Amino acid sequence: MSAQRPDDALPPATPAGGERYSQELSRSLSLRGNILITLSSVTPASSVFIISPSVLAAVGGASFLAFVAAGLVGVCMAFCYAELSSAFPIAGGEYSFAARVLGKGTGFALFLMNALSLILIIGVIALGTGQYLATAISGADSKWVGVGVIVVCSIVAVLNIRTNAWVTATFLTLEMAALVVLTALGFLHVSRPVSTLFQPQTMGANGVLTSVGLGLVAVQTATAIFAYNGYGAAVYFSEETKNAAKGVARAILWSLAITVAAELIPLTAVILGAPDLGTQISDPAPMQYFVTALGGSALNTVISLAIALAIINAVVAITLQAGRTVYSSARDRAYPDPISKSLGYVHPRLQTPVTATLFVGAVAAIVAALVPIGSLITATGATLVALYVIVALSAIVGRRNGTTNHAQYRMPWWPAAPVAVIVALGYVTYQLWLGNPWQVIIAVGALVVGYAYYYAYLYPQRSTRWTMPAAAHDEHALEEAGGLLMGPVLEIHPPGTHDMEA
């Protein structure tokens, strides 16, 4: 799945001038720890129980096709993420790629859109908590339970990264167990042919299943992409991962493989094993219907609680991710100095970006309290498509202009993967526009606002703001390379550490 460079034991090259970020976060995560947090960001069980029902309602058994297509896009995307993460193992994530390869304006525009998307995703996942907690807690309100989950998870997310790795690993085990139960129920009660997986259907006005076009499957592929989304989160924890330039690429590829299996297999089992596909599609809580019909109400209660824990786990993991990209933007001095200093603060003992993490949690809680979950899902669909297209473009341009030449991972069959992503998502964007143009408008609008902010505020101060140094030194990679350094280094500290006018 990868091509290693001959110099793969060496740390990333230092750009002209020798500037690097200082190592402020705790570089204590193993490859396994990174994968566990990344999988918790994806939260396969939450995707199956909360997101896949909307795809089922739209195209029925052909949800399988939408998730397969999304998986193929995911493989191509994972190759792009792996190469770019290897070149730029920086906590800022995707904007760090784009700014260094496509230009700083594009980097900030992508940051703004992605930060918005991550906050909305936290809201989507948290608002799903009430639906499953209501099974055990009579009268639980989905909205306010979700807000409470965000608040609690934000507090947990400021703890040391290794503590969070342990917490997310524990919850992830329960989440995977719930998916195993769902899969077993479906495959032990298969009641329809495999051909159902290739028949796009929805519930008609007369209560009878009716056929729909393959174009709608393409539209639902965008939702399926959202369900798989999160495997690229490994790069957000790269400054806390040992030997990140090599290990993060592996974490991304493993995370995608596990994610696709953990979501596609149970979904297939549900489609083939549902007692009545029409009822499964039209039920307001289709997965609860499925578990109750085949396993009983007691099992449904247990599974519902497990999914609630999975949702909580996902909120913790994505808050960790979003907090680090906001922290990174502040470290890059994206805002007036007092704001950059506050959001760029790292707790000296916990070694986590406390203020940025709590800020993300506060905004997500407000969004969850004010915006319906359906609107949040709509708003995130096209932002993910735009994000992936820009990452794919970065992978192509990085090879062409040499900015990713120092990457320790090189994707196979280049440029097939990024080209396939752009072509596939171009078609998905067209279908999204036909189905609900607001999804595309929201994504493009966020990018436009980002470009406007960059050229109005950051570009006039480009010598001191948004300067994009190299990744912090990784002592574990240096030890592997025999302690060889790449030359003189000037470390860049967050605002407030030194004189901000220097």
C-alpha positions in Angstrom: 0.0 0.0 0.0 3.0 2.3 0.2 6.3 3.1 -1.3 9.0 4.1 1.1 11.7 6.5 0.2 15.4 5.5 0.6 15.9 8.1 3.2 12.7 7.2 5.2 14.6 7.3 8.5 15.3 11.0 8.2 13.1 13.8 9.5 11.4 16.1 7.1 13.5 18.7 5.4 13.6 22.3 6.8 12.4 25.1 4.5 14.4 28.1 3.6 15.4 30.0 6.6 15.3 27.0 8.9 12.2 27.9 10.9 10.4 25.2 12.7 7.5 25.0 15.2 8.6 24.3 18.7 7.5 21.0 20.2 4.9 22.0 22.8 2.4 19.2 22.6 3.2 15.9 24.3 4.9 13.5 21.8 3.8 10.4 23.6 1.3 8.6 21.3 2.3 5.3 19.7 1.0 4.3 16.2 -1.7 2.2 17.9 -2.8 5.1 20.2 -3.1 7.3 17.1 -5.2 4.8 15.3 -7.5 4.3 18.3 -8.2 8.1 18.6 -8.6 8.3 14.8 -11.1 5.5 14.8 -13.0 7.2 17.6 -13.2 10.3 15.4 -14.7 8.2 12.6 -17.0 6.4 15.2 -18.2 3.6 12.9 -21.1 2.6 15.1 -22.5 6.2 15.2 -22.2 6.3 11.5 -24.1 3.0 11.1 -26.8 3.9 13.6 -27.2 7.7 13.0 -26.0 8.6 9.5 -26.7 5.4 7.4 -30.5 5.6 8.1 -30.8 8.7 6.0 -29.1 6.8 3.1 -31.4 3.8 3.7 -34.5 6.1 3.6 -33.4 7.6 0.3 -32.2 4.6 -1.7 -33.0 1.5 0.3 -30.8 -1.6 -0.4 -28.7 0.4 -2.8 -27.2 2.1 0.3 -24.7 -0.7 -0.2 -23.6 0.8 -3.5 -23.4 4.3 -2.0 -21.1 3.0 0.8 -19.0 1.0 -1.7 -18.5 4.0 -3.9 -17.6 6.1 -0.8 -15.1 3.4 0.2 -13.4 3.6 -3.2 -13.2 7.4 -2.9 -11.8 6.8 0.6 -9.0 4.6 -0.6 -7.9 7.2 -3.1 -8.3 9.9 -0.4 -6.3 7.9 2.1 -3.4 7.7 -0.4 -3.4 11.5 -0.7 -3.7 12.1 3.0 -0.9 9.6 3.7 1.6 11.3 1.4 0.7 14.8 2.4 0.7 13.9 6.1 4.1 12.3 5.7 5.4 15.6 4.1 3.7 17.9 6.6 3.1 16.1 10.0 1.6 19.2 11.5 -1.4 19.6 13.9 -3.2 22.0 11.6 -4.2 19.1 9.4 -5.5 19.8 5.9 -4.9 23.5 5.9 -1.2 22.8 6.6 -1.1 20.9 3.3 -2.9 23.4 1.2 -1.1 26.5 2.5 2.3 25.0 1.8 1.4 23.5 -1.6 -1.4 25.6 -3.1 -0.8 28.9 -1.4 -1.4 30.5 1.9 -4.7 32.0 0.9 -6.1 28.7 0.0 -4.7 27.3 3.2 -6.7 29.8 5.3 -9.9 29.4 3.3 -9.7 25.7 3.8 -9.0 26.1 7.5 -12.1 28.2 8.0 -14.3 25.9 6.0 -12.9 22.8 7.8 -13.2 24.3 11.2 -16.8 25.1 10.5 -17.3 21.5 9.3 -15.7 19.9 12.4 -17.9 22.0 14.7 -21.0 21.0 12.8 -20.0 17.3 12.9 -19.6 17.5 16.6 -23.2 18.9 16.7 -24.5 16.2 14.4 -23.0 13.3 16.4 -23.9 14.8 19.8 -27.6 15.4 18.9 -27.9 11.7 18.0 -27.2 10.9 21.7 -30.7 11.6 23.0 -32.3 9.2 20.5 -30.4 6.3 22.1 -30.3 7.5 25.7 -34.1 7.9 25.5 -34.3 4.1 25.5 -32.9 3.9 29.0 -33.9 7.4 30.3 -37.6 8.1 29.8 -38.2 11.6 28.4 -34.6 12.4 27.6 -34.5 15.4 25.2 -32.2 14.8 22.2 -31.2 18.5 21.9 -30.2 19.2 25.5 -28.7 15.8 26.1 -26.5 16.5 23.1 -25.5 19.9 24.4 -24.6 18.3 27.8 -22.5 15.7 26.0 -20.5 18.3 24.2 -19.8 20.2 27.4 -18.6 17.1 29.3 -16.6 15.8 26.3 -14.9 19.2 25.9 -13.7 19.0 29.5 -12.4 15.4 29.0 -10.7 16.5 25.7 -8.3 18.9 27.6 -6.7 16.1 29.4 -3.3 14.6 28.4 -3.4 12.9 25.0 -2.4 9.5 26.4 -5.3 9.7 28.9 -7.6 10.4 26.0 -6.2 7.5 24.0 -7.0 5.2 26.9 -10.5 6.6 27.3 -11.3 6.4 23.6 -9.9 2.9 23.3 -12.2 1.7 26.1 -15.3 3.2 24.5 -14.2 2.0 21.0 -14.2 -1.6 22.2 -17.9 -1.3 23.3 -18.7 0.4 20.0 -17.2 -2.4 17.9 -18.9 -5.0 20.1 -22.3 -3.4 19.2 -21.5 -3.6 15.5 -20.5 -7.3 15.8 -24.0 -8.0 17.4 -25.7 -6.1 14.6 -23.8 -8.0 12.0 -24.6 -11.4 13.6 -28.3 -10.6 13.8 -28.5 -9.7 10.1 -26.5 -12.6 8.7 -28.3 -15.1 10.9 -31.7 -13.9 9.7 -31.1 -13.3 5.9 -34.5 -12.8 4.3 -33.9 -11.4 0.8 -31.5 -11.9 -2.1 -28.2 -10.3 -2.6 -29.7 -8.5 -5.6 -31.4 -6.2 -3.2 -28.1 -4.4 -2.6 -28.2 -3.2 -6.2 -31.8 -1.9 -6.3 -32.3 1.8 -5.4 -35.7 2.1 -3.7 -37.5 4.4 -1.4 -40.9 4.4 0.3 -43.5 5.9 -2.0 -46.5 8.0 -1.0 -48.8 4.9 -1.1 -46.6 3.1 1.4 -45.1 0.8 -1.2 -41.4 0.6 -2.1 -40.7 2.4 -5.4 -37.6 2.5 -7.6 -35.4 5.6 -7.8 -32.6 6.6 -10.2 -28.9 5.9 -9.8 -28.3 9.7 -9.7 -29.8 9.6 -6.2 -27.3 7.0 -5.2 -24.6 9.4 -6.3 -26.1 12.1 -4.1 -26.2 9.7 -1.1 -22.6 8.8 -1.8 -21.7 12.3 -0.3 -23.5 11.3 2.9 -21.6 7.9 2.9 -18.4 9.8 2.5 -19.4 11.8 5.6 -20.0 8.5 7.4 -16.5 7.3 6.6 -14.9 10.7 7.3 -12.3 10.9 10.0 -9.5 8.5 8.9 -7.5 11.6 7.9 -7.7 12.8 11.5 -4.5 11.0 12.3 -2.5 14.0 11.0 -4.1 16.2 13.7 -2.3 14.2 16.3 1.0 14.0 14.4 2.8 16.4 16.7 1.9 14.0 19.6 2.8 10.8 17.7 6.2 9.2 17.8 8.0 9.1 14.4 5.0 10.8 12.9 6.4 11.4 9.4 6.4 7.7 8.8 3.8 6.5 11.3 0.9 8.8 10.5 0.7 7.5 6.9 0.3 4.0 8.3 -2.3 5.2 10.8 -4.4 6.8 8.1 -4.4 3.7 5.9 -5.2 1.3 8.7 -7.9 3.6 10.0 -9.6 3.7 6.6 -9.5 -0.1 6.2 -11.0 -0.7 9.6 -13.6 2.0 9.1 -14.9 0.6 5.8 -15.2 -2.9 7.2 -16.8 -1.8 10.4 -19.5 0.2 8.6 -20.1 -1.7 5.3 -20.4 -5.2 6.7 -23.1 -4.4 9.4 -25.0 -2.2 6.9 -25.1 -5.1 4.5 -26.3 -7.4 7.2 -29.1 -5.1 8.1 -30.3 -4.7 4.5 -30.3 -8.5 3.9 -31.6 -9.5 7.4 -34.4 -6.9 8.1 -37.7 -8.6 8.7 -39.4 -6.0 6.4 -37.3 -3.7 4.2 -40.1 -1.2 3.8 -40.6 -0.9 7.5 -36.8 -0.7 8.0 -36.6 2.2 5.5 -39.5 4.2 6.8 -39.1 3.7 10.6 -37.9 6.9 12.3 -35.4 4.7 14.2 -34.6 2.0 11.7 -31.6 0.4 13.6 -33.6 0.2 16.8 -36.4 -1.4 14.9 -34.0 -3.9 13.4 -32.4 -4.9 16.8 -35.8 -5.0 18.6 -37.4 -7.2 15.9 -34.6 -9.7 15.8 -33.1 -9.5 19.3 -35.8 -8.2 21.6 -36.2 -5.0 23.6 -33.6 -5.9 26.2 -30.9 -6.3 23.6 -32.0 -3.0 22.0 -31.6 -1.2 25.3 -28.1 -2.6 25.7 -27.1 -1.7 22.1 -28.6 1.8 22.5 -26.5 2.4 25.6 -23.4 1.2 23.7 -24.2 3.5 20.8 -24.7 6.4 23.2 -21.2 5.7 24.6 -19.8 5.5 21.1 -21.3 9.0 20.4 -19.8 10.4 23.5 -16.5 8.8 22.5 -16.7 10.4 19.0 -17.4 13.8 20.4 -14.3 13.6 22.6 -12.2 12.5 19.6 -13.4 15.1 17.2 -13.2 17.8 19.8 -9.5 16.8 20.2 -9.1 17.1 16.4 -10.9 20.4 16.1 -9.1 21.9 19.1 -5.7 21.1 17.5 -6.5 22.7 14.2 -7.7 25.9 15.9 -4.6 25.9 18.1 -2.4 25.5 15.1 -4.1 28.5 13.3 -3.5 30.6 16.4 0.1 29.5 16.5 0.3 30.7 12.9 -1.0 34.0 14.1 -4.2 34.0 12.1 -5.9 36.5 14.5 -5.1 39.7 16.4 -2.4 39.0 18.9 -4.6 38.7 22.1 -6.8 36.1 20.4 -3.9 34.2 18.9 -2.1 34.2 22.3 -5.2 32.8 24.1 -6.1 30.1 21.5 -2.4 29.2 21.1 -2.0 28.5 24.8 -0.7 25.0 25.8 -1.1 23.9 29.4 2.4 23.3 30.7 1.5 20.0 32.6 -1.2 18.5 30.4 0.6 19.7 27.2 -2.7 20.2 25.5 -4.3 23.3 23.8 -6.7 24.0 26.5 -8.3 27.3 25.4 -8.7 26.2 21.7 -10.3 22.9 22.8 -12.8 24.6 25.2 -13.5 27.2 22.5 -14.5 24.5 20.0 -16.7 22.9 22.6 -18.5 26.1 23.4 -19.2 26.9 19.8 -20.4 23.4 19.1 -22.7 23.4 22.1 -24.3 26.7 20.9 -24.7 25.3 17.4 -26.3 22.1 18.7 -28.7 24.1 20.8 -29.9 26.3 18.0 -29.6 24.3 14.7 -31.7 21.1 13.9 -29.7 18.0 13.1 -31.0 17.8 9.6 -29.7 21.2 8.8 -26.3 20.3 10.3 -26.0 17.2 8.1 -26.9 19.2 5.0 -24.3 21.9 5.8 -21.5 19.3 6.2 -22.1 17.3 3.0 -20.6 19.6 0.5 -17.9 20.9 2.9 -16.4 17.5 3.0 -16.5 17.2 -0.8 -14.7 20.5 -1.1 -12.1 19.5 1.5 -11.3 16.3 -0.3 -11.0 18.0 -3.7 -8.5 20.5 -2.2 -6.5 17.7 -0.6 -6.4 15.8 -3.9 -5.3 18.9 -5.7 -2.6 19.4 -3.1 -1.3 15.8 -3.7 -1.1 16.5 -7.4 0.5 20.0 -7.2 2.9 18.9 -4.4 4.4 16.3 -6.7 4.6 18.8 -9.6 6.2 21.7 -7.7 8.4 19.5 -5.4 6.9 20.7 -2.1 6.2 17.1 -1.1 9.5 15.6 -2.3 10.7 15.0 1.2 7.6 12.8 2.1 8.6 9.5 3.6 5.4 7.9 2.1 4.7 7.9 -1.6 1.3 6.8 -2.9 1.1 4.0 -5.5 -0.1 4.6 -9.0 0.2 8.4 -8.9 -1.6 10.4 -10.1 -4.5 7.9 -10.5 -5.8 8.3 -6.9 -6.1 12.1 -6.7 -7.4 12.3 -10.3 -10.1 9.7 -9.5 -11.1 11.7 -6.4 -11.5 14.9 -8.3 -13.5 13.2 -11.1 -15.8 11.3 -8.7 -16.4 14.2 -6.5 -17.0 16.5 -9.4 -20.0 14.3 -10.3 -21.1 14.1 -6.7 -21.0 17.9 -6.5 -23.2 18.1 -9.7 -25.7 15.8 -8.1 -25.6 17.7 -4.8 -26.3 20.9 -6.7 -29.3 19.4 -8.5 -30.6 17.9 -5.2 -29.9 20.7 -2.7 -27.8 23.6 -4.0 -27.5 25.0 -0.4 -25.0 22.3 0.4 -22.7 23.6 -2.3 -23.4 27.3 -1.5 -22.5 26.8 2.1 -19.1 25.2 1.2 -18.2 27.8 -1.4 -19.4 30.6 0.8 -17.1 29.5 3.7 -14.1 29.3 1.2 -14.9 32.8 -0.1 -15.1 34.3 3.4 -11.8 32.6 4.2 -10.1 34.1 1.1 -11.5 37.5 2.0 -10.2 37.4 5.5 -6.8 36.3 4.3 -6.3 39.1 1.7 -7.9 41.7 4.0 -6.0 40.9 7.2 -3.2 38.3 6.8 -1.7 39.1 3.4 -0.8 42.7 4.3 1.1 41.3 7.4 2.5 38.2 5.6 6.0 38.7 6.9 4.9 38.0 10.4 1.6 36.2 10.1 0.7 32.8 8.5 4.4 32.2 7.7 4.1 28.4 7.7 7.3 27.0 9.3 8.3 23.4 9.1 7.1 20.7 11.4 8.6 20.4 14.9 11.6 18.1 15.3 10.6 14.6 16.2 13.2 13.2 18.6 12.1 9.7 17.9 12.7 10.1 14.2 16.1 11.6 15.0 17.0 8.7 17.2 16.1 6.3 14.4 18.3 8.3 12.0 21.2 8.1 14.5 20.8 11.7 15.8 21.4 13.3 12.4 20.1 16.9 12.3 19.2 18.7 9.1 21.1 21.9 9.9 20.6 25.0 12.0 17.1 25.4 13.4 15.1 28.4 14.5 12.0 27.3 16.5 8.8 29.3 16.2 6.9 29.6 19.5 3.2 30.4 20.0 2.1 34.1 20.4 2.9 35.4 23.8 5.9 33.2 24.3 8.2 35.8 22.9 7.7 39.4 21.8 4.9 39.3 19.2 6.2 42.3 17.4 9.6 40.6 16.8 
